[in-house]
Amino acid sequence: MRAILLALMAVLTIMVPAAEARQTSSLNAGWLFKREDVPAASGASFDDKTWLKVTLPHTFNAGDGADGGSYYRGAGWYRRALDLKALAARDRLYLQFDGAALVTEVWVNGTRIGRHDGGYSTFRFDITPAVKAGQNLIAVKVDNAAWPHIAPLGGDSTIFGGLYRGVSLIQTSDAGFDLLDHGSPGVAVTATLNARREAELNIVTSLRNSRKGTANLTIRTRVFSEGREVLALSKGARLRAGQALQLTQAGIIVRPRLWNGRVDPHLYNVVTEVSEDRGLLDRLVTPFGVRKVEFDAGRGLLLNGQPYAVHGVNLHASRAGVGAAMSNTDISEDFDMLDELGVTGVRLVHYPHAQRAYEEADRRGILILTEVPVNATVADTQAFRANAAQQVRELIRQNINHPSVIAWGLGNEVYATEPYVANILMELNNVALEEDDSRPTIYAHCCQADNDPKAMQSQLIGFNRYFGWYSDEFSKMGTWADGFHKAFPEKPFAVTEYGAGGSAGHQQDPTGRTDPPSGWHPEQYQTLYHEANWAETVTSAVHMG
């Protein structure tokens, strides 16, 4: 009887009614977990009654991944029961994973559904052929071991394993938005200000027809500002059986209200409806902003034509006690603290963050640098190049609508000096520009010459410089920045990292120069470091115009 009760507790019934438009249900509750490799757990009848009950988001490194030492890197298994009503003839079911590291394999009722390689992006699987009316069993293997073809291959941050972001079930029509397009929302909006200060919109809708026959669709697109319709578009599309395509619509907002950073982070909403003769098939609401960002080597960053001071922090997506398994509330609290700091920009390191982070930046008017996890080490293999390119495509397609994002990051501090490093970064730069030529690319460089070939592949350069910490003196920051600008007067650049260690448990007043490897990092020196480098950075920026 106890075993029966445990099995029943692991089942959370999701009633998915037949409907014309999309239905999305959270699957975060009701999972059972085991931190080891259990190949038999893919089977529907596997006995998991002794497994740990968990709720997502969940990482199996919340404890051992927090101490800065060694931690478990390997397989973990998740299983969840799911009750479904019978699907309508033209419905499809998708599993969406908001983030799982690093390799994820999925089975439904013992049938292998697919695999995703990469730890920080959204991905989906079509599970329609494997489900049935009544009880179903989802099994997921997540493995955060070091894979030779998957970035990151290095770096000094924990690679948290598990289903550390949410999982959801999406029911929609068998013809409509393409839910298998690199985890994208299905609608991509690019807004360009023309010479008349009008907003020229280019709206790309990704469509897919999963039917065995042709689908004749109508895509109706309306743009709203604070509830008022400012633009309406409509276009037809004929898709063959199994076809995926991208449909483009264009229009103009005559007097746009600009997304203007901290001053006025105004957002529009695009409402996109896909329908056919029998009615509405799916509907999406996509926020976006109208703004112009320019990077001028002499004047700095220009937002909507005006110089805009950018200062802020690097932000990791982890927290004590939960590791990377942060809730939306945790993420919003982080941005509340950033507000208190008065930041105008944030670099999301060293991987794509959860969508809540980008949404918070959009609504608060915080400029964002975001990047793929090509960090410290790369592999000169075709498999690594292909996976890194995939991660660039996922980063851009999933975040292209966020006005807060001002550049696409190609990587951080790759140490090797062989020619293949620059070649890999060149390839990623080309992928990024192919996906979105409305934003520049950036690479965070350190450790070799300022003009090393690897630093020159992106359109912008970010420098990670720690004058007064690992070496040199505070005053070197300004001298170095002025010198680079003089040598490369047309190349925009930014300081993407600087800093010093500090511990609340280390107090020394008055303080002297700190030796980083010593482990003694008094807060007083950290404060002195920031004050001195901030002054050098501001002075250098003034010198450059």
C-alpha positions in Angstrom: 0.0 0.0 0.0 2.8 2.4 0.9 4.4 1.9 -2.6 1.1 2.6 -4.2 0.7 5.8 -2.2 4.2 6.9 -3.2 3.5 6.3 -6.8 0.3 8.3 -6.7 2.1 11.2 -5.0 4.5 11.4 -8.0 1.6 11.9 -10.4 0.4 15.4 -11.0 -2.5 15.3 -13.5 -2.5 18.0 -16.2 -5.8 18.3 -17.9 -5.2 19.7 -21.3 -8.5 20.6 -23.0 -8.9 20.6 -26.7 -8.7 24.3 -27.8 -7.9 26.4 -30.8 -5.2 28.5 -29.2 -2.1 27.6 -27.2 -2.4 26.0 -23.8 0.8 26.1 -21.6 1.1 24.2 -18.3 4.0 24.2 -15.8 5.6 20.8 -15.2 7.8 22.1 -12.4 6.2 20.0 -9.6 6.1 16.2 -9.1 9.5 15.1 -10.2 11.6 12.2 -8.8 15.3 12.4 -9.0 18.5 10.2 -8.7 22.0 11.6 -8.9 23.7 8.8 -10.8 23.5 7.2 -14.2 20.6 4.7 -14.3 20.1 3.7 -17.9 17.1 1.5 -17.1 15.2 4.6 -15.8 14.3 5.5 -19.4 11.7 2.7 -19.3 8.1 3.5 -18.4 7.8 0.7 -15.9 11.0 1.3 -14.0 10.6 1.3 -10.2 11.6 4.8 -8.9 9.8 4.7 -5.6 13.0 5.3 -3.5 14.0 8.4 -5.6 14.2 11.9 -4.1 11.1 14.1 -4.7 12.1 17.5 -6.2 10.5 20.6 -7.6 12.0 22.5 -10.4 14.1 24.5 -10.8 16.6 22.0 -9.4 20.3 21.4 -9.6 22.2 18.5 -8.2 25.2 20.8 -7.4 23.5 23.2 -5.0 25.8 22.1 -2.2 29.0 20.7 -3.7 29.1 23.3 -6.4 29.2 26.3 -4.0 32.5 25.8 -2.2 34.9 26.5 -5.0 36.3 23.0 -5.0 35.5 19.8 -6.8 31.9 18.9 -7.4 29.9 16.1 -9.1 30.0 16.2 -12.8 28.0 13.4 -14.4 24.5 12.1 -15.0 21.4 12.7 -13.1 17.9 11.3 -13.9 14.5 12.9 -13.5 11.2 11.1 -13.9 7.6 12.4 -13.8 4.2 11.0 -14.4 1.7 12.9 -16.5 -2.0 12.3 -17.1 -3.5 13.5 -20.3 -6.9 13.6 -22.0 -7.0 12.5 -25.6 -5.6 15.0 -28.0 -7.7 16.5 -30.8 -6.8 15.3 -34.3 -5.0 18.5 -35.1 -3.2 19.2 -31.8 0.5 18.8 -31.0 2.3 18.6 -27.6 5.7 20.0 -26.9 8.0 19.8 -23.9 9.9 23.0 -23.3 13.1 23.1 -21.2 14.1 26.6 -20.2 17.6 25.4 -19.3 19.3 22.1 -18.5 23.1 21.4 -18.4 24.9 20.2 -20.3 23.4 17.3 -22.4 19.8 16.4 -22.1 18.1 13.2 -23.4 14.3 12.7 -23.1 12.1 9.6 -23.2 8.3 9.5 -23.1 6.7 6.2 -22.3 10.0 4.5 -23.0 10.3 6.0 -26.5 13.4 8.1 -27.0 12.3 11.6 -28.1 15.6 13.4 -28.6 18.8 15.0 -27.3 20.0 18.6 -26.8 23.6 19.6 -26.5 24.2 22.8 -24.6 23.5 24.0 -21.1 22.0 27.5 -21.1 19.3 27.9 -23.8 15.7 27.0 -24.2 14.9 23.9 -26.3 11.8 22.0 -27.1 10.7 18.5 -28.2 7.6 17.4 -30.1 6.3 14.5 -28.0 3.0 14.1 -29.8 3.7 10.6 -31.4 4.7 9.2 -28.0 1.9 10.2 -25.7 -1.5 8.6 -25.1 -4.7 9.3 -23.3 -4.3 8.5 -19.6 -1.1 8.1 -17.7 2.3 8.9 -19.4 5.8 8.8 -18.0 8.5 11.4 -18.8 12.2 10.4 -18.2 15.0 12.8 -18.6 18.8 12.2 -18.3 20.9 15.3 -17.7 24.7 15.1 -17.8 27.0 18.0 -16.8 30.2 16.1 -17.4 32.9 17.8 -19.5 32.0 17.1 -23.1 34.8 17.8 -25.6 32.5 19.4 -28.2 30.3 21.6 -25.9 31.3 25.0 -24.6 32.2 25.9 -21.9 35.4 23.8 -21.9 37.0 26.0 -19.2 36.4 28.9 -16.9 36.3 29.4 -13.1 32.6 29.1 -12.5 30.6 26.0 -11.6 28.8 24.0 -14.3 25.6 23.3 -12.4 23.9 20.1 -13.6 20.2 19.3 -13.7 16.9 20.8 -14.7 17.9 24.1 -13.2 15.3 26.1 -15.0 11.6 25.3 -15.6 9.9 22.7 -17.8 6.5 23.2 -19.4 4.0 21.5 -21.6 2.7 23.3 -24.6 -0.4 22.2 -26.5 -1.1 24.0 -29.8 -2.2 23.4 -33.4 -0.3 21.2 -35.9 0.1 24.3 -38.1 1.3 27.6 -36.7 4.3 29.0 -35.0 7.5 26.9 -35.3 8.2 25.7 -31.8 11.3 23.8 -33.1 13.2 26.9 -34.3 16.2 26.9 -31.9 13.9 27.7 -28.9 12.8 31.0 -30.4 9.5 32.6 -29.4 8.4 32.4 -33.0 8.3 36.1 -33.7 11.3 38.4 -34.3 10.9 42.2 -34.4 13.6 44.5 -35.6 12.9 48.3 -35.4 15.1 50.8 -37.3 14.8 54.6 -37.0 14.9 56.2 -40.4 15.9 59.8 -41.3 12.4 61.0 -40.6 12.6 59.4 -37.1 10.0 56.9 -38.1 10.3 53.3 -36.8 10.6 50.9 -39.7 9.5 47.5 -38.4 10.7 44.2 -39.9 8.6 41.4 -38.3 9.6 37.8 -39.0 7.2 35.0 -38.0 8.6 31.4 -38.0 5.9 28.9 -39.1 5.7 25.2 -39.3 3.2 22.8 -40.8 3.3 19.4 -39.1 0.3 18.0 -41.0 0.4 15.4 -43.8 -1.4 17.9 -46.1 -1.1 21.6 -47.1 -1.9 24.4 -44.6 -3.3 27.7 -45.8 -2.6 30.2 -43.0 -3.3 33.9 -42.4 -0.9 35.8 -40.2 -2.4 38.9 -38.6 0.0 41.2 -36.8 -1.0 44.2 -34.7 1.3 46.5 -32.7 0.1 48.2 -29.5 1.4 51.0 -27.3 -0.2 51.1 -23.9 -3.3 49.4 -25.2 -3.6 51.6 -28.4 -3.2 49.9 -31.8 -0.6 51.8 -33.8 -0.1 49.3 -36.7 -2.0 46.4 -38.3 -0.6 44.0 -40.9 -1.9 40.8 -42.5 -0.4 38.2 -44.8 -1.1 34.8 -46.1 1.2 31.7 -46.2 0.8 28.4 -47.9 2.9 25.6 -46.3 3.4 22.1 -47.7 3.2 19.1 -45.5 6.1 19.2 -43.1 7.3 22.6 -44.3 8.9 25.3 -42.1 9.3 28.8 -43.3 9.9 32.4 -42.2 7.3 35.0 -43.2 8.3 38.6 -43.2 6.0 41.6 -42.7 7.0 45.3 -42.7 5.4 48.4 -41.5 6.1 51.9 -40.1 5.2 53.6 -36.8 5.1 57.3 -37.6 5.9 58.9 -34.3 7.4 56.2 -32.1 7.9 56.5 -28.4 11.5 55.4 -27.9 12.9 52.9 -25.5 15.3 55.3 -23.8 17.2 53.4 -21.2 16.7 54.5 -17.6 14.9 57.7 -18.7 11.9 55.9 -20.4 12.1 52.2 -21.1 8.9 52.1 -23.2 7.8 48.8 -24.6 5.4 48.0 -27.5 3.6 44.7 -27.8 3.2 42.8 -31.1 0.1 40.5 -31.1 0.5 37.9 -33.7 -2.4 35.5 -34.6 -2.2 32.6 -36.9 -5.5 31.4 -38.3 -7.2 29.5 -41.1 -10.7 29.0 -42.3 -11.7 27.0 -39.3 -10.5 29.7 -36.9 -7.7 30.8 -34.7 -4.8 28.4 -34.4 -2.3 30.2 -32.2 -1.6 33.6 -30.7 1.6 35.2 -29.3 2.3 38.5 -27.6 5.8 39.8 -28.1 7.2 42.9 -26.3 9.8 44.9 -28.1 11.3 48.4 -28.0 12.2 51.0 -30.6 15.7 52.4 -30.0 18.9 53.2 -31.8 22.3 52.2 -30.3 25.5 53.4 -31.8 29.1 52.7 -30.8 31.4 55.6 -31.6 35.1 55.4 -30.9 35.2 59.1 -30.1 31.9 59.8 -28.4 31.3 56.5 -26.8 27.9 54.7 -26.7 25.0 56.7 -28.2 21.4 55.9 -27.3 18.9 57.4 -29.6 21.6 59.8 -30.9 22.8 61.0 -27.5 25.9 60.0 -25.4 24.8 57.6 -22.7 27.0 56.7 -19.7 27.2 53.0 -19.3 28.4 51.6 -15.9 27.4 48.5 -14.1 28.5 45.0 -13.1 29.1 41.5 -14.4 26.2 39.2 -13.2 26.3 35.4 -12.8 23.1 33.4 -12.6 23.6 31.6 -9.3 22.8 32.1 -5.7 23.9 30.6 -2.3 21.9 27.6 -1.3 20.3 27.0 -4.7 23.2 27.4 -7.2 21.8 28.0 -10.7 18.3 26.8 -9.8 17.1 30.4 -9.3 13.4 31.3 -9.2 12.0 34.2 -11.1 11.7 35.9 -7.7 15.4 35.4 -7.1 16.2 37.0 -10.4 13.9 40.0 -9.8 15.5 40.5 -6.4 19.0 40.6 -8.1 17.7 43.3 -10.4 16.3 45.2 -7.4 19.8 45.3 -6.0 21.2 46.4 -9.3 18.7 49.3 -9.2 20.0 50.2 -5.8 23.5 50.3 -7.2 22.4 52.7 -9.9 23.7 50.6 -12.8 22.9 51.6 -16.4 24.4 48.4 -17.9 24.9 44.8 -17.0 27.0 42.1 -18.6 25.3 38.7 -18.2 28.3 36.3 -17.8 29.3 33.9 -19.2 26.3 32.3 -20.8 22.7 33.0 -21.8 20.6 33.8 -18.7 16.9 33.0 -18.0 14.3 35.0 -19.8 13.3 36.8 -16.6 16.7 38.5 -16.5 16.2 40.0 -20.0 12.6 41.0 -19.2 13.7 42.8 -16.1 16.4 44.7 -18.0 13.9 45.7 -20.7 11.4 47.1 -18.3 14.0 48.9 -16.1 16.0 50.4 -19.0 19.2 48.5 -18.3 21.6 47.9 -21.2 22.7 44.3 -21.5 25.7 42.5 -22.9 25.0 38.8 -23.3 27.3 36.0 -24.5 27.7 32.4 -25.4 29.9 30.2 -23.0 33.0 30.1 -25.2 35.1 30.6 -22.2 38.9 30.1 -21.6 39.3 27.1 -23.8 38.2 26.1 -27.3 38.7 22.9 -29.3 39.9 22.8 -32.9 37.3 20.3 -34.0 34.3 20.5 -36.3 32.0 19.2 -33.6 33.0 22.1 -31.2 32.6 24.6 -34.0 29.2 23.3 -34.9 28.0 23.3 -31.3 29.3 26.8 -30.6 27.6 28.1 -33.7 24.4 26.4 -32.6 24.7 28.2 -29.2 25.1 31.5 -31.0 22.0 30.9 -33.0 20.0 30.0 -29.9 21.2 33.0 -28.0 20.2 35.4 -30.8 16.9 33.8 -31.8 15.7 33.6 -28.2 16.7 37.2 -27.3 16.5 39.2 -30.5 13.3 41.1 -29.3 14.9 42.5 -26.1 15.7 46.2 -26.6 18.0 46.0 -23.6 20.5 43.7 -25.5 23.0 46.0 -27.3 25.6 43.4 -28.5 26.1 39.7 -28.9 29.1 38.3 -27.0 31.2 35.7 -28.9 33.2 34.5 -25.9 35.5 35.4 -22.9 39.2 35.1 -22.3 40.3 32.3 -24.6 43.9 31.7 -23.5 45.3 29.7 -26.4 47.3 31.7 -29.0 47.1 29.3 -32.0 45.6 30.6 -35.2 42.5 28.4 -34.9 41.3 30.5 -32.0 40.8 33.6 -34.1 39.4 31.4 -36.9 36.7 30.0 -34.5 35.8 33.5 -33.3 35.6 34.7 -36.9 33.2 31.9 -37.7 31.0 32.8 -34.7 31.1 36.4 -35.7 29.8 35.5 -39.1 27.0 33.4 -37.6 25.9 36.3 -35.3 25.8 38.8 -38.2 23.9 36.4 -40.3 21.3 36.0 -37.6 21.1 39.7 -36.6 23.0 42.5 -38.4 21.2 45.2 -36.3 23.5 44.7 -33.3 27.3 44.4 -33.3 29.4 41.6 -31.8 31.8 41.8 -28.9 34.5 39.6 -27.5 35.9 39.9 -23.9 39.7 39.8 -24.3 42.6 39.5 -21.9 46.1 38.1 -21.4 47.6 38.8 -24.9 48.3 41.9 -26.9 45.4 44.3 -27.3 45.4 43.8 -31.0 45.9 40.0 -31.0 44.0 38.5 -33.9 41.5 36.9 -31.6 40.5 40.3 -30.3 40.0 41.7 -33.8 37.3 39.3 -35.0 34.4 41.0 -33.3 33.1 44.4 -34.2 33.6 45.7 -30.7 36.3 44.7 -28.2 35.7 44.2 -24.5 38.9 44.2 -22.3 39.2 42.4 -19.0 41.8 44.5 -17.2 42.8 44.2 -13.5 45.4 47.0 -13.0 46.3 47.1 -9.3 45.1 43.6 -8.6 47.1 40.9 -10.4 49.8 43.3 -11.5 50.6 46.9 -12.3 49.2 50.0 -10.5 45.8 51.7 -10.5 47.0 54.5 -12.7 47.8 52.1 -15.5 44.1 51.8 -16.3 43.8 55.3 -17.7 47.2 55.2 -19.4 46.4 52.0 -21.1 42.9 53.1 -22.3 44.3 56.3 -23.7 47.1 54.4 -25.4 44.7 51.9 -27.1 42.4 54.7 -28.3 45.4 56.6 -29.8 46.7 53.4 -31.6 43.2 52.4 -32.8 41.2 55.6 -33.0 38.3 54.0 -35.0 37.9 50.8 -32.9 35.1 51.1 -30.2 36.1 49.3 -27.0 34.8 48.8 -23.4 36.2 47.6 -20.1 34.1 44.5 -19.6 35.8 43.4 -16.4 37.9 44.9 -13.7 37.9 44.3 -9.9 39.5 43.0 -6.8 38.6 40.3 -4.3 37.0 41.2 -1.0 35.6 39.3 1.9 33.4 40.5 4.8 35.6 38.3 7.0 38.8 40.1 6.0 39.3 43.5 7.6 42.5 45.5 7.6 42.5 49.3 8.1 44.7 50.9 7.0 45.2 48.5 4.2 48.2 47.8 2.0 48.5 46.1 -1.5 46.9 42.7 -1.5 48.4 39.6 -3.0 45.6 37.8 -4.8 47.0 34.2 -4.4 47.4 34.7 -0.6 43.6 34.4 0.0 43.7 37.5 2.2 41.3 39.9 0.5 40.3 42.8 2.9 37.3 44.8 1.9 39.2 48.0 2.5 41.6 47.3 -0.4 38.7 46.3 -2.6 37.1 49.7 -1.9 40.3 51.5 -2.6 40.7 49.5 -5.9 37.3 50.4 -7.1 37.5 54.1 -6.2 40.9 54.4 -8.0 40.0 52.5 -11.1 36.7 54.3 -11.4 38.4 57.6 -11.4 40.9 56.4 -14.0 38.2 55.1 -16.3 36.1 58.2 -16.1 39.0 60.5 -16.7 40.1 58.4 -19.7 36.6 58.5 -21.2 36.6 62.3 -20.9 40.0 62.4 -22.7 38.5 60.4 -25.6 35.7 62.8 -26.1 
